[in-house]
Amino acid sequence: MSDNHNTELRERAYRIRRYALRMGEVQGQGYIGQALGWADVLAVAWGHALNYRANEPQWEGRDRFLLSHGHYAIAFYAALIEAGVIPESELETYGSDDSRLPMSGMATYTPGMEISGGSLGQGLAIAVGMALALRHKRNPAFVYNSMSDGELDEGSTWEAAMGAAHHGLGNLICLVDINKQQADGPSGQVMGFEPLADKWAAFGWHVQRVNGNDLPAVRAAFDAARQLAEPRPRVILFDTLMGCGVPFLEQREKNHFIRVDPPEWQQALQVLDASQTQGATA
């Protein structure tokens, strides 16, 4: 990766984090820990990997990006704002009545939102159907399924994984956020899921596991997944840090759903801005 592209992706990730924090401030709460941790993956997806037209969200040739974990909507809206699909001015309406940005992802409301997610474990099955349909139509687009490690508890996820391998869906790329937290506690304690790489490989998938907050590693993983010549589905397991970029949020014991005192939103923005400035001058 060139230094210029490194810088561009870092700036994209910074802006995605900043948009998410500003939306969190509107409601005073939200899934900010996930947004900050998943921002680097979204920056590479929408700033490097995906084929899309910002002014034509339903363009038939687009790559499909499915937000299976619908509670990550705040992160996804930030990515759509950065991509130019949604105007920045709309972030002030986040979670409000009649907003196109509801707190959980809904396809009927938001341009660029392919499915209504949130009932965890459904996204990958829908992605398998989309990938099959695109192949039958001879459409070369990719289908990306963005999901959480909590969804690995769901049997439907593994049924879909088996079906994708059976059908040789080389146009399907699954992105798994391994942040190790769920609403009910640490993911591995709620339902042990390791060794993940071995499990996905046993289901017939091409597997990569990388640090989801290392931009060059994230980009390389996307490139490898897209360029793989074998006709089989691909999964990238991303180990991420909840609250990444804002140390006082990173250090919280529970980050699944964040409520902070009003002054802390501005403090978080200031810490993020200072970190970005230091990175730019390093």
N, C-alpha and C positions, 0 to 999 in steps of 0.2 A: 504494500500500500504506500502511495506517495505521501510525503509530509503534508501536502495541501489537502489531500482527501482525508487524512487523519484529522486535520484541523477542522475541516468542514463537518465531519461526523461528530466530533466532540462538541462543536457548537450546536448542532442539531439536538444532540442528547441533552445539552444544557437547557436549550429553549423548551424542549418537551418537559423536563423537570419543572421549569419555571411556570409554564402554562398550567401544569397539574397543581402546583402549590397555590396558584392564584384561584383556581376553581375550588380547591379545598377551603380556601379562606372565605369564599362566597357562602358556603354551607357551614363552615366551622368544624367540619369533620369529613372523613372519607377514607378511601382505600389508597392513601398517599404512600404508604410503605411499599406497596406493590408498584405504584407508578414510578417511584424513584428507582426502584430496583430493576424494572423492566425497560427503562428509558433507553438504554444503550441498544438493546435488541430492536426496539421500535425505530430508533434512529437509523440503524443499518437497513432494516426492512424497507422503510419508506424513503430513505435517502440514498439507497444503493441497489437493493435487490429487486423490489417490485416493479412490474410494468403496469402503469396506470396513467390515467388522464385526470388531472385535478378538477377540470371543469366539466368532466363527463363521467361521473362515478359509476354509471351503468354500462360503460363501453364494453362491448362483448369481448374484446381482446384482452381485457384486464386480467391480471393475476388476482385471485380471490384470497382475501385475508379474513379468516373467520375468528371471531373473538368468542371462543367457547366459554372462557371464564368471564361472564358478563359483568361481574363486579369490577373488572379492570377497565371499565368504560372510561373512567377519568383519565387513565393513561392513554387510551386509544383516541379519545377526543383531542388530547394534546398532540398526538402524532398527526391526526387529520388536520389540525390547525397548522402545524409545521409544514405539512405537505400541500397546503393551499386548498384543501377540499372544503374546509369550514373556515369562515372568517374569524379572526381573533376576537372581534367585538362580541361574538356570541358566548365566549367563556363566562361572561358576567351573568349569563342566564342559567348556568349549570344547576341542575336539580330543581329548577323552578317550574311553576305551572306553565304549560304550553311551550316549554323549551324544547329545542331539537336535541338537547343534551341531557336526557334523564340519567339518574344515578346508576342504573343498570342498562346495559346495551340492548337497544331495541331497533330492529331493522326498519320498522315502519316510521321511525322518527328521524333517523340520522343518515345523511348521505355518506356512503362509504361503509356503512355497517351492513354486512352481508347476512347475518343471522341475529335472532334475538337469543342471546346466551344467558347463562345464569343458573340454569338447572344443570349442575356440573355432570360431565360425562357424556353429553350429547354432541358436542362439537365435532369430535373426530368421526363419528358415524355419518354426520351430515357432510363432512369433508370427503369421505369415501364416496358418497353418492355424487357429489359435485365433480370429483375427479373422474369417476366413471363416465358421467354425462359429457364432460369436456372431451374425453378421449373418443367417445362415440361420434361426437360432432367434428372430430379432427381439429379441435381448437388446441393450440400448443400452450395455453396458459397454465400456470402453476396454481395449485390450491395450497395455502398455508393455513394450518390450524394452530392457533395460539391457545395454550391451555396451562393449567396450574398443576403442581404436584399433588394437590388434593384430589384431582380428578383421576389419579392413578388408583384410588380406592374403588373406583366404579367398574363393575363388570362390563358395562357397555363399552368402556374405553378399550378393553382388551379384546372384546368381540370385534370391534371395528379394526383394531390393529391386525387381527388375524385375517379379516376380510380384505384389507388393503394389500397384504402380502399375497394372498391367494390370487387376487386380480392383477398383480404386478403393476401397481399404480406408481410409476416413476414420476408422475406429475404431482405427487402429494408430498408435502414437507410439513412435519409436525414439530412445533416449537414448544418445549416444556420448560416452564419456570420452576426451578427447584429452589424455592426460598425457605423451605423447611418450616413453614408456619401455616396453620389452618385455624379456623374459628374455634375448633375444639382443643387446640394445643399443638405441640410440635408434630409435624407431619409424620415423621418416622415412628412416633409413639402412638399416634392414632391408628396407623396401619403401616407396618414396616414394608418398604418397597424396594430396598436394595437387595441385590446388585442390579441397578436399573439398566445399565448398558447391556449386560448379559441377557436380561429378560427381553428387551426389545430385539436384540440380535436373534434370540431363540424364536421370536415370532416372524423372522424373515426380513427385518428392516436393516437398512444401512444406518449405523449409529455413530454419532459424534457426541462427545461431552466436553464442554469448554466453560471457561469463566465468562458468565454473561455480562460482566461489567468491564471486560477487556475488549475495547472496540476492535483492534486489529484481529483478535481471535474470533470475535463474533462475525466480522466480515468474511474472514477466511472460511468459517464454517458454512455460511450462506453460500459462498461461491462453490465450495466442494459439493454441497447438496444439489445445487442447480446443475452442475457440470457432470455429475455422475452418469456414466453411460448405461449402467445396469438398469433393467426394467423392474425396479422394486422401490417401495416407499422409503422415505428418508426421515429420520428423526434427529433433532439436535437437542440435547439435554443441556440446559443453561443453569449453572450454579450462580445464583444472584444473592446480593445483600439487600435486605429490606431497608428502605430509607436511604439508599446509597446517594452520597453527595451532601447529606446534611447530618454531620456526626451525632448531634444530640438526638436525632431520630433513629439513626443506626443503632444506638446503644440501648434503645428501649427493649425491655424483655418481651413485650407483646406489641407487634406492629401490624397485626392483621387488619384492624380498623382503628384509625387514629382520630382522637379528639385532643386538641391542644387549646390552651388559653389564647384569646385573641392576639395579644402581643407576640406570641410565638410564631405566628404565620409570617409576620414581617421579619422576625429574627431568622427564620428558615430561609427566606429569600435573600437576606443579607449575607448569610453564611454561604449560600449557593453562589451568589454573585462574586463574593470574595475568592472563593475557590476557583471559579472560572477565570477571573482576572489573573490569579497566580499561575494557573496553568498556561494561559496565553503568553505570559512573560517569561516562563521558565526556559 
